[in-house]
């Protein structure tokens, strides 16, 4: 069965692509979740209109992300935590903590855009990547200091 993808689907394709899938996969997974639509002449025209709108929306989002990324590159977050011997933290600093600290400075960043490989568990300075847009990488400097 041929379907047109409405969203990116891992290991299958990107938005707007015409792909061939098994009927059961389309009927039971893709169509009910609104990830795809049957490949008819009318639907192909609808997808073309959605592509044009998506390109415009993508340009606006990228411009906003570049502006915000430029402002974030100079930001230094200072997080105070209790620490024991060997500068090991009691607990850890997670992306939620960093999102809250950024919000306190006036930057509304979704915690899922802050990419920590693993939570920070020691004192020190860290460069944390923030992915505002797929083409706009940014980093935030984080200083984890001992709470007095």
N, C-alpha and C positions, 0 to 999 in steps of 0.2 A: 504494500500500500504506500502511496506517495502522500507525504504531508509537508506542510510549510511550517517551519519552526517560528513560534512567536517570541521565544526567549532562547538564550543560550542554554544548551543541554550538554552536560559533560559527556565526552566520548561519542557524541552524535553530530553536533554541528552548532552553528551560530544562528542568531536571529535572522529571519528572512530567507534562510536556505531551504531549498527543496530537497528533501531526503527520502529515501526508500527504507521503510521499516516493516517489520512483521505486523500483520493486522491486529493480533492480540496486544502487542506492545502499544500500538496507537490507540486502540479502543479502550484498553484498561489503564494505561498510564498517561500517555501524552494528552489525549483529548480531554479526559475529566479534569486534569490539573491545569488546563488552558495553556499548555506549553506548545501546542501545535494545533493546526487546523487542516482539514482535508484539502488536497490540492485541486481546487476547481478554478475555472476561469475568473469567477467573481472574487474568490479569495485571493487570487494572485494580484488583482488590482488593489484590493484592500491592503495587502502586504507592501506593495510599492508605495502607497500613501503613507503607511506607517514608517517605512524606511526613510522617507523624506523628512517626516516629523522627527524621527530619532536622530537624524544627522544634525538638524537644527538644535535639538535639545542637548545633544552631545557637545556641540560647540559652546553652548552657554555654560554647561557644567564644567567643561575643561577650562574656560576662561575664569570662572569663579574659583576653581581649584588652584590654578596658577597664582591668582591673586592671594589666596589664603596661604598657599605654600610659601610664597615669598615672605609673608609676615611670620610664618611659623619657624622659618630657618633661624631666626635670631632669638627665639624663645628659649629660656632656661628655666626648667621647673625644679624647685627645691622641695623634696619630700622628706619629712622628718619621721623617723621610726625608732622604736626602741631596739637596741642591739646588745648582744651579749659579747662574750669573749671571741676574739678573732674576727670582729666586725661582722658577725653573722646576725641577721635580723631575726626578731621574734615575729614570724609571719613572713609576708613578702609584699612586694609592690607589683600590682597587676595593671592591666590595661584600663580597668575600671577606675583605679586610683589616678592614673594619668589623665583620663578623660575628665574626672572631677577637678583635678588641678588645672587643666586647661580651661574648663568652664569658669573656674574662679578668676582666671585672668581675662575672661571675655571671649574665649574661642569655643564655639560649640562643635566638637568633633565627636563622631560616633565611636564608641569604644572598639567596634569591629574594624575600624580603619587604622587602629594603632596595632602594629605588628610586633609583639614580643614573642620570641621563640619560646621562652619560658619565663616565668615570673622572676623579678629581681629579688635575690635573697641575701645580698651583701651591700655594705656601704660602698660608695664610690660614685664616679661619673660614668654615665652611659649615654650612647647615642641610640635613640629609639626611632626606627623608621615609621613614618605615617604615610599611608597610601590614600591620598585624597581622591585620586583619579588613576585609571590604569596607566596613563602617560605622564602623570605628575607625581614623582617621588619627593618626599620631604623628610627631614629629620628634626627631632626635638632633643635637646640636651637635657638630661635628667641627672640631678645631683641628689643622691640619697645620703642624708646626714643623720648623725646620732641625735636622738631627742635627749634633751637635758633633764 
